[in-house]
Amino acid sequence: MASTGAQTSGEYIAHHLQNLHVGHGFWSVHLDTLIVSGVLGLLSFGLMMVVARKAQSGIPSGVQNFVEMVVSIVDEQVRDTFHAKSALVTPLAITIFVWVFLMNAMDLIPVDFLPETAKVAGVEYLKVVPTTDLNLTFGMSFTVFLMMLAFNFKYKGVGGFLKEALTVPFGKYLFPVNLLFRIIEDIAKPISLALRLFGNMYAGEMVFILLAVLMGVSYWWIPAGAVLSLGWALFHILIITLQAFVFMMLTVVYMSMAAEHH
């Protein structure tokens, strides 16, 4: 809840949008993004590793059943989309979906809970939703872009890749136009991938912050703000799941396009 006595609404919002960082400008490192995303990755994939080692046939436990369900759903989507042979794409898709979903799900924690807890330890700023940081979403999308290029060279070779870039879609005599279109297309993929995830999650976080400001205006607004926050949280579960799924599926589609010959 916003404390209007200590901060104005603008100061409260600005405080929640400030990252814990070291350095300045281009060389600034957002420590909260690195720590939260790293901890979530270690916990989630550590748990999946433990479940895989203790997996048993017959009737699986609740956690094993859930992990198997997630793996099965993602594997089915990859099989329907990626038609080449690769031992990397399915594990990559599972990693992206689980990791992005958990990072998005941090948005469901009340906006003041973790930042106020961190203040006890002397940490002034803490953004707990890593996917609201452009550095993270662009870092992930740039990694996908590099893998897309690697798949192009792996499945088509240098000659095949250059031939496709120079001759598709207008033929070899218009190779400057073909190359220009290919550059624009390839650059647009990671940019749109990063901005889509960032924009949706940033907007969702802003709604939660604004609802907290509403509850801090007056005690009379607390019941209304609580009801609105609960309703938005329930709807937001759909958003965080959908955004994780979209990021995963677009990655698989890009890998499939890189592996196919046109």
N, C-alpha and C positions, 0 to 999 in steps of 0.2 A: 504494500500500500504506500502511496506517495506521502511523504511528510511535508505538508505545505508550510509548516512553521519553520522548518530548517531550510527548505529549498523551494524555489518557485517551480511551477510546472515545467518551464523550459529548461531549468537547471537539472531537474529530475530526469527528464528525457535525455538530455545531453550526457548526463552521467552514465545512464544505462547503455548508451551507444558508444561509449569510450572503451577501447581495448586496454588491457594490461599489456604494456609493451616496453621494450628497451630499444634505444637508438632513436633516430629521428629521420623523417623524410623517407626516401627510398630504402634506406638501410634499417628502417624500423622493423622489429620482430614482434609479432603479437603472441605473447607467451600464453595467454589464456586459450587461444585457438589451438596452439600446439599441445598444451597440457590436456585439455578436455578431449580433443580428438584422439590423442595418443592413449589416454586412459580408457576411453570407450573401445578403441580397437583392441587393446590388450585384454580387457575383460571379456568382450564378446567372442573374439576368436580363441582366446584361452579356454573359455567355456566350451566352445564347439570342439576344440581339440580334446578336451577331457571327455566329452560325450562320445566322440568318435573312438577313443581308446577303450572306453567302457561299454561300447555298443554291444548288444546281444540280440540274437534272433528270438523269434517268438513274439510275445507281447512287449513292446518297448515301454520304457518309463515315460513320464510326461514330458520331460525335457528332451529326451531322445526323439520322441514322437514329433515334437514341435520342430526340432532341427531338421529331421528327415523331411517334414512337410515343406519347410522353406527351401531346402536343397532340391527337392523333387519339382517344386513349382518353377524355380529358376532354371533348372536343367531342361524342363520341358519348353520353356520360352526360348532358350538358346538353341535347342534342336530344331525348333520351328523357324528360327531366323537365320542362324549361321549354318551354312551348308557345306563348308569346307571342313577339313580335319585339323583339329587343334586341341591339345590338352590344356591350353591356357584359358580359353574363353569362358568356360563354365565356372572355374574357380574365380576368375576375375569378376564375372557377373555376380556371383554370390557375395564376394567381398564388397563390391560397390553397394549392392542392395542393403545388406545388413549394416554396413558402416554408415552409409548416408542416412538410413532410417533412424539409427540410434542418435546420430548427431542432430537430426531434425527433431527427434523426440525430446531433446533437452528443452525445447520451447514450451513443453507442457508443465515444467516445473515453475511454480509461482515466481514472478519476475524478481522479487526482493529476497527470496529465500537464500540462494547461494551467494549473491553479492553481499548481503548483510552478514552472513556467516563468515565470508572471507574477510570482512572488516575487522572481525575479532582477532584474526591473525595478522592484522596490519596491512592487508591488501586493499587498496583504495578502489581500484576498478576491476571488474570481472564480467566479461561477456561469456555466457555459458552455452550459446548456440553457435558452434563453429561454422555452420553453413550460412550464417549471416555475415561472414567475413569474405570479401571478394578475393583475398589472398588465397584462401583455402579452395574456393570453388574454381578459381582460375588455375591453381596448381593442379587440381584433379583433372580439369579439362585439358590442360597442356600435356599432362601425362598420357591421357587418352589420345591426343593428337600425335604424340611421338610413337605410340604403339600402332596407330593407324598407318603412319609412314613405314614403320618396320614391317607390318603385314603386307603392305604394297610391294616392298622389295623382296620379302620372303616368297610370296606366292606368284609374283609376276617377273621378278628379276629387274635389274636396273633398266635393261632394254625395253622390256614390256611395260614398265611403269612410265618411261619417257615416251614411248609410242602412244600409250593411252592419253597421257597429258597433252600431247601435241596434236593428236588426230581426232579426239572425241570432243564435241559431237559433230563438227562441221567438215571433217576431212583434213587431209594433210596440207592442202593449199591455203587454208586459213589457220595455220598453226599459231600465229600470234594471238588471235582471238580465242582459240581453244585454250592456250596456256593462261591467258588472262582470266578466263572463266574458271579454270581449274584452281588457280591461286585464290580467287575470291571465294570459291566454294569451300576449299580446304581451310581457309582462315575463318570463315563464318561458322564452321562446325564447333570448334572449341569455344569461341566467343558466345554463341547462342547457348551452348551447353552450360557454361558457367553462369551467365546472366539469368537464365531461366530459374535455376536452383536458388541463386542468391536473391533474386527479386521476390520470389514467392515466400521464402523464409523470412526475409527482412520485413516484408509487409505483415506477415503473421506476428512477428515479434513486436512490431509497432502497435498493432491492435492490442496486444496484451499490456504493453506499457501505458497506452492511452486509457485503458480500462482501470489500471492501477491508479493513474492520475485522477480519474473520475471518483474512485473510492476515497482518495485523499482530500477531495475538496470539502466534504462534509460527512459527518457520520450518517446523515440521512441517505447518502448515496451508496453506502456500503452494501445493503441488501441488493439493490439494483445492479451494482457493479459485480457482485458475486455471482448473481444469476447470469448476467451477460458473459462473464469470464468462463463459467462452466459451459454455457452453450457454445461459445467460440472454441473452447478446448475440445469439446466433442466433435465439432466440425473440423477442427484442425488435425485431428487424428487422420482423417481422410486425406488432407492435404499433404502431411508429412509422408504418408505411405505412398501416395501417388507420385510425389516428387522423387522419392527414392527409386520407384519403379521406372519412371520416365528416364532418369539419369542412367539407370542400368540398361534399359532397352535401347536407348540411343547409342550407348557405347557399343552394344552388341551389333546394332545395325551398321555403325561405322566400321567395325571390324569386318563385318560381312561384305560391305561394299569394297573394302580394301582387298579382300581375298578373291573377289569375283573378277573375271575377265570381261571387259565390255567390248 
